[in-house]
Amino acid sequence: MQIQVTEENGTRILAVEGRIDTVTAPDFEQKLLAELASVRNLRIDLEKVVYVSSAGLRAFLTGQKYANKNGVEMSLFHVSDTVIEVLEMTGFMDILTVE
């Protein structure tokens, strides 16, 4: 998994590539929380994410809880059909903001 961080019009963007699974989810979560702590608006580009496991879902949930508690806007975009299916099956479409 690779994460590239950019800024666009005052919005931080995390572009994630690869798999967010048991091996990579802890690093993803750590980076996600660090970025959420320093911005008011964070968008996560999942165009190049091919797989999200339950550990990855847990990282998103932890990030969303942090964002809600601290007034940060967090959203996912460019989400592949495969990842959308996982989010729908697990009920995460109701928890996360997906553009």
Legacy VTK file of the C-alpha trace (Angstrom):
# vtk DataFile Version 3.0
C-alpha trace
ASCII
DATASET POLYDATA
POINTS 99 float
0.000 0.000 0.000
1.151 3.505 -0.813
-0.301 6.819 0.325
0.319 10.135 -1.384
-0.745 13.335 0.370
-1.635 16.493 -1.561
-3.503 19.708 -0.848
-6.131 21.254 -3.121
-8.031 24.453 -2.274
-7.552 23.972 1.463
-8.585 20.316 1.353
-6.124 17.558 2.179
-6.279 14.564 -0.158
-4.954 11.098 0.642
-4.510 9.043 -2.523
-4.252 5.401 -1.490
-2.954 2.650 -3.761
-2.998 -1.120 -3.269
-4.698 -3.143 -0.557
-5.959 -2.004 2.830
-5.784 -5.316 4.661
-4.564 -6.864 7.897
-0.949 -6.070 7.037
-1.413 -2.487 5.808
-4.436 -1.274 7.826
-2.433 -0.265 10.934
-0.193 2.015 8.838
-3.218 3.387 6.976
-5.047 4.105 10.227
-2.020 5.828 11.747
-1.615 8.056 8.667
-5.365 8.737 8.506
-5.546 9.844 12.144
-2.427 12.009 11.784
-3.932 13.795 8.785
-7.338 14.183 10.461
-5.620 15.833 13.431
-4.205 18.600 11.245
-7.065 19.531 8.864
-10.737 20.469 8.735
-11.473 18.681 5.451
-9.975 15.365 4.333
-10.837 13.496 1.151
-9.584 9.954 0.565
-9.029 8.932 -3.058
-9.577 5.169 -3.369
-9.321 4.922 -7.157
-6.285 2.626 -6.962
-7.432 0.555 -3.972
-8.180 -2.991 -5.091
-9.209 -4.534 -1.765
-10.413 -3.508 1.694
-10.541 -6.109 4.483
-12.342 -5.935 7.814
-9.165 -4.417 9.276
-9.356 -1.693 6.631
-13.017 -1.081 7.431
-12.099 -0.747 11.099
-9.495 1.898 10.158
-12.141 3.862 8.237
-14.525 3.586 11.191
-11.876 4.814 13.621
-11.146 7.733 11.306
-14.824 8.609 10.909
-15.378 8.534 14.669
-12.386 10.838 15.157
-13.648 13.159 12.404
-17.160 13.322 13.893
-15.831 14.022 17.384
-13.464 16.763 16.197
-15.559 18.509 13.542
-13.538 17.292 10.570
-15.171 16.530 7.222
-13.974 13.151 5.908
-15.101 11.686 2.601
-14.140 8.926 0.180
-14.107 9.387 -3.574
-13.194 7.491 -6.751
-14.318 4.343 -4.956
-14.201 1.238 -7.179
-17.240 -0.982 -7.640
-15.486 -3.748 -5.688
-14.918 -1.521 -2.656
-18.431 -0.021 -2.953
-19.815 -3.558 -2.777
-17.891 -4.213 0.455
-19.115 -0.925 1.935
-22.701 -1.723 0.988
-22.612 -5.302 2.299
-21.206 -4.196 5.646
-23.453 -1.160 6.122
-20.535 1.255 5.926
-22.276 3.278 3.196
-24.503 4.589 6.001
-21.516 5.478 8.192
-19.032 6.971 5.711
-19.475 9.813 3.237
-18.892 8.401 -0.251
-18.863 10.808 -3.178
LINES 1 100
99 0 1 2 3 4 5 6 7 8 9 10 11 12 13 14 15 16 17 18 19 20 21 22 23 24 25 26 27 28 29 30 31 32 33 34 35 36 37 38 39 40 41 42 43 44 45 46 47 48 49 50 51 52 53 54 55 56 57 58 59 60 61 62 63 64 65 66 67 68 69 70 71 72 73 74 75 76 77 78 79 80 81 82 83 84 85 86 87 88 89 90 91 92 93 94 95 96 97 98
